[in-house]
Amino acid sequence: MRIDIITCVPNLLDSFFAHSILKRAQQGGFVEVVTHDIRDYSVNKHRTIDDYAFGGGAGMVLQVEPIARCIRALQAERSYDEIIYLTPDGELMQQKMVNQLSLKGNLIMLCGHYKGVDQRVRDLFITKEISIGDYVLSGGELAAAVLSDAIIRLLPGVLNDETSALTDSFQDNLLAPPVYSRPADFEGNVVPEILMSGHEAKVEEWRYEQSVKRTRERRPDLLR
């Protein structure tokens, strides 16, 4: 998979992709993540990428021309399965959506900034609009990082134990059950005996029951 992220502040993403699982995924050849500075595609020598909104009002708007030039340059090199715009008014990001995106080949993610992008970008180029929650960030970079992380960890070979991702919260509309590690007894708080029994079937049954219980208590909407 290749993920191209279009942004006006690419340095914000450098550290995020340079550590832990995301770093190993790139080193292992499972994914390639490339950031693109919108200013490199500006149509003037001042590298301008934003302007005032027609009709007035506070805030600047990312212009259509630099973004169009960047997207078209990328499309000239390869085909893309989705061109995603990270925006608060997009479709709410959920695990099912992430699962589907992890099966794609190449993705473009466009990060909004200021008051957003010229609507013509959305009309002409964007195939999918995604929100990571009902709140507003200073830009779409953090949202692109969150979405990328969620996708990349699902790619075959990225996690040491691929079954780990299958037992994450939301994979089966249930929250993950409680987990424990050493020591078995911490200041009188002991690990449930069933987890140390070695009886795999009973352990799985307990985990399922705990998942249902936790979901019912914390996210009953998932059980509807």
C-alpha positions in Angstrom: 0.0 0.0 0.0 1.1 3.6 -0.6 -0.4 6.5 1.3 0.2 10.0 -0.1 -0.7 12.8 2.4 -1.2 16.3 1.0 -0.6 19.0 3.6 0.5 22.6 4.1 2.5 21.6 7.2 4.3 18.3 6.4 6.7 18.5 9.3 3.8 17.9 11.7 3.7 14.3 10.4 7.4 13.5 10.5 7.6 12.2 14.0 4.4 10.3 13.9 5.5 8.0 11.1 9.1 7.6 12.4 8.5 5.4 15.4 7.1 2.1 16.6 4.7 0.0 14.4 4.4 2.6 11.7 8.2 2.8 11.3 8.6 -1.0 11.1 5.7 -1.2 8.6 7.6 1.1 6.3 10.9 -0.5 6.8 9.4 -3.9 6.1 7.9 -2.8 2.8 4.3 -3.2 3.9 3.4 0.4 3.3 5.0 3.6 1.8 3.9 6.9 3.3 4.8 10.1 1.4 3.9 13.6 2.4 3.5 16.5 -0.1 3.7 20.2 0.7 0.9 22.0 -1.0 3.2 25.1 -1.3 5.4 23.2 -3.7 2.4 23.3 -6.2 1.6 27.0 -5.7 1.0 28.9 -8.9 3.1 32.0 -7.9 6.6 32.7 -6.7 5.4 33.6 -3.2 4.1 30.0 -2.8 0.7 31.2 -1.9 -1.9 28.5 -1.2 -4.7 30.3 0.5 -6.9 33.4 0.0 -10.0 35.1 1.4 -13.4 33.5 0.9 -15.7 34.9 -1.7 -18.7 36.5 0.1 -16.6 37.6 3.0 -16.3 36.2 6.5 -13.4 35.3 8.8 -10.7 32.8 7.9 -8.8 31.8 4.9 -9.5 29.1 2.3 -7.1 26.7 0.7 -7.1 27.4 -3.0 -8.2 24.9 -5.6 -5.2 25.3 -8.0 -2.3 24.1 -5.9 -4.3 21.2 -4.6 -5.4 20.2 -8.1 -1.9 20.4 -9.4 -0.6 18.1 -6.6 -3.4 15.5 -7.1 -3.0 15.5 -10.8 0.8 15.1 -10.5 0.3 12.1 -8.3 -2.4 10.6 -10.5 0.0 10.9 -13.5 2.4 8.5 -11.6 -0.1 5.8 -10.4 -3.8 5.1 -9.9 -5.5 5.6 -6.6 -8.4 3.7 -5.1 -9.5 6.7 -2.9 -8.8 10.4 -2.6 -9.8 11.2 1.0 -10.5 14.6 2.5 -10.2 14.7 6.3 -13.0 17.1 7.4 -15.3 17.5 10.4 -18.4 17.2 8.2 -17.3 13.9 6.6 -18.5 10.4 7.4 -17.6 9.4 10.9 -14.6 7.0 11.0 -15.4 3.6 12.2 -13.6 0.2 12.3 -15.7 -1.2 9.4 -14.6 1.7 7.2 -11.0 1.2 8.2 -11.1 -2.5 7.5 -12.4 -1.7 4.0 -9.7 0.9 3.4 -7.0 -1.5 4.5 -7.8 -3.7 1.5 -7.1 -0.9 -1.0 -3.9 -0.3 -2.9 -3.1 3.4 -3.0 -4.7 6.2 -1.1 -4.4 10.0 -1.2 -5.3 11.9 2.0 -5.9 15.6 1.8 -5.5 17.6 5.0 -7.7 20.7 5.4 -6.5 23.8 7.1 -7.8 27.3 8.0 -11.5 27.3 7.0 -11.1 24.3 4.8 -10.6 23.8 1.0 -12.3 25.4 -1.9 -15.5 23.4 -2.5 -14.4 22.7 -6.1 -11.6 20.4 -4.7 -14.3 18.4 -3.0 -16.5 18.3 -6.1 -13.9 17.5 -8.6 -11.3 15.2 -6.9 -12.5 13.8 -3.6 -14.0 10.3 -3.5 -14.4 9.9 0.2 -14.7 12.4 3.1 -13.9 11.3 6.6 -14.2 12.8 10.1 -12.5 11.3 13.2 -15.0 12.9 15.5 -17.4 15.7 16.2 -14.9 18.3 17.0 -12.6 20.7 15.1 -8.8 20.6 14.9 -6.4 23.2 13.6 -5.8 21.1 10.5 -6.3 17.6 9.1 -2.8 16.3 9.8 -3.7 14.7 13.1 -6.8 13.1 11.5 -4.7 11.8 8.6 -2.2 10.3 11.1 -5.0 8.6 13.0 -6.6 7.2 9.9 -3.2 6.0 8.6 -2.4 4.3 11.8 -5.7 2.5 12.0 -5.2 1.3 8.4 -1.6 0.3 8.5 -1.8 -1.9 11.6 -4.3 -4.1 9.7 -2.0 -4.8 6.8 -0.9 -8.4 6.7 2.6 -8.8 8.2 2.6 -5.5 10.1 1.7 -6.8 13.5 3.8 -9.7 14.9 0.6 -11.5 15.8 -2.0 -10.8 13.1 -4.8 -12.2 15.3 -4.2 -9.2 17.6 -6.0 -6.8 15.3 -8.9 -9.2 15.0 -9.6 -9.0 18.7 -9.5 -5.2 18.9 -12.5 -3.2 20.1 -15.2 -2.7 17.4 -14.1 -5.5 15.1 -17.2 -7.5 16.0 -19.2 -4.5 17.4 -18.0 -5.3 20.8 -15.5 -3.6 23.1 -12.3 -5.5 23.9 -12.4 -7.4 27.2 -10.1 -6.6 30.2 -6.5 -7.7 29.8 -3.9 -8.6 32.5 -0.2 -9.3 32.7 2.4 -10.0 35.4 2.4 -10.0 38.4 -0.6 -12.2 39.0 -1.1 -10.5 42.4 -0.6 -6.8 42.8 -1.3 -5.5 46.3 -4.1 -8.0 46.7 -5.6 -7.4 43.3 -5.4 -10.7 41.6 -5.8 -11.8 38.0 -9.1 -13.7 37.3 -8.3 -17.4 37.9 -9.8 -18.5 34.6 -7.0 -16.6 32.7 -4.4 -18.8 34.4 -6.2 -22.0 34.0 -4.7 -22.9 30.6 -8.2 -23.9 29.4 -8.3 -22.1 26.0 -12.0 -22.6 25.3 -13.1 -21.4 28.7 -10.7 -18.4 28.5 -12.3 -17.4 25.1 -15.8 -17.8 26.6 -14.8 -15.6 29.5 -13.4 -13.0 27.2 -16.5 -12.9 25.1 -18.7 -12.6 28.1 -16.6 -9.7 29.4 -16.7 -8.0 26.0 -20.5 -8.2 26.0 -20.7 -6.9 29.5 -18.3 -4.0 28.9 -20.1 -3.1 25.7 -23.5 -3.1 27.4 -22.2 -0.9 30.2 -20.2 1.6 28.1 -21.5 1.5 24.5 -24.9 -0.1 24.5 -25.5 1.6 21.1 -23.2 -1.0 19.5 -25.5 -3.9 20.6 -28.6 -2.5 18.8 
